[in-house]
Amino acid sequence: MKDPDGGDGADRIAVIVVNYGTADLAIEAVESVLARQHGHRQVDVHLVDNASPNGDAEVLRAAHADRDWGARVTFWPETENHGFGRGNNVVLEALGAQATPPDKVFLLNPDARLENETIDLLAATLEADPQAAAVGASVLRPDLTPVTAAFRFPGPVNEMARMINLSLLNRIAQDRLVPLPPDHPAGPVDWVSGASVMFRFTALRDVGFFDPAFFLYYEEVDLMRRLHEKGWHVLYEPRARVVHEEGAATGQFAGSVGRQRDPAYLYQSWAHYFAQAYGRAGALSLAVLMLFAALLNILHRRLRGRPPTMPRSFISDQIRYVIRPLVFPGSDA
């Protein structure tokens, strides 16, 4: 069920859903795409299973047959968990090898579903602006409360402010913090949520798709950073909406900082992103400063009789997974 030939790429949109351990939600995501009209554009779905545990591939294979998805859905049962970016690259590279690739690609999280004619709205936004490489939708919780889906690029100021997490400092740095408000208006932004984003395929090919060095986290930030460097820009279109069951696949939730230990790959992705954006020396300098910021967080929180707001084991994990590999490239953290 792999690699259909495609046909005329004009006005053709490929939807990619990369599943890991959320088969039932991934089926809902696919169904939400098939149920919409998309402004009568040609839309085909590529459902990747990233070597999920617990028999997800068989569940998805059965859904493909039982729900009569037919040629509208191509199923990609992978034997390795590629992570998010490389999982999408499996399909992107195959699409790029077609005689006529699709005009646009829409990435949809397996734990998200279309709430309206999202694909049509995003496609129309891209079509209205030839310099736009990507456009993101607004993201809603299951109770339809909007959450942040548009962002500024992370950098030294906002990373330090995030780690110190002092109200006064956050107010001073308000115009530099990464998250934009959930009610941010339509228009250009630095980057948008990878849970629901449409790309112009020529722009993706221009930057070489996702950097395969990322397993999970920061891959879409890095991709959109590279698009900006190539002269493209990124848009946010809040009229297009998806409902997102946040964290179903990863177990990570926004606002959960301090309540759990972050996985090693999050630190590794942070280090790789900042090394790409600021050079190895710049990333290392910031990584060390983040340790001092963490100590300031501990100090001001204890003075107020409250626990720190950083992830559990942050200092030791920062040294192990970020600082040591930056100092000794190629070392196994």
C-alpha angles and dihedrals in degrees: 000000000000137000109002111203093245111206129215107012094202110112089357118133126195115205117205123199116181112198130198117170097331102093097150092050091045089055089052090050092053092045091051089057095046091049095060131081098222092205087295091293119148106260126180126181128223113198114195122192108203096211090284120194124239098042100293092148092059092046091052093044090052091048090053090056101035096046094047094235090157119167092346090079127045115198120213111191103191123197094211132054100240097178122234104301098040090043089058090043090061088067098032092057091048091049090049090055092057118104088241114021120202119275093233140017124210119199116205125181115237088236093053133078135191113264096188139352088313097155094051092049094048093045092050090051092053092045091054093056118046091191094056113103098179142012128193132207128227114264124222132193116237088267086057094250108147119239131192112288101159125065151178118240114269114250141157096285099048093039092054091045091049093053098043089045096191115159094224092049092047090054092049091049094041093121091051102046116116101236118072117207117279088242093053110148127244117278144074119344135164096250142341136216115286089217090085119007135140123211134194102241094222089056092051091050089047090064098035099253119266120350103251091213089079119081099180135343128031093031094111091042090054093045092053091044089056091047090055090050089055091054098259122123136215126229136200120216111186094183087073108075140189131182112228128200090207118220097002093131101034105030088230119124132188111253093024094110111135094023099081143018114263116235119256092246091062090059091044091051091048090053093047093047095051092043089055094044101039106015126255093283092050092048091049093049091051092045090056092046088053088062090056089046089052091053090051089051091052091047100050093041093051091048086058093045094248133121121254117272097221126101116277113272091011097148096049092042092048090054094044102042103027115021100038095049091046091051094042107031112209094023116139108241 
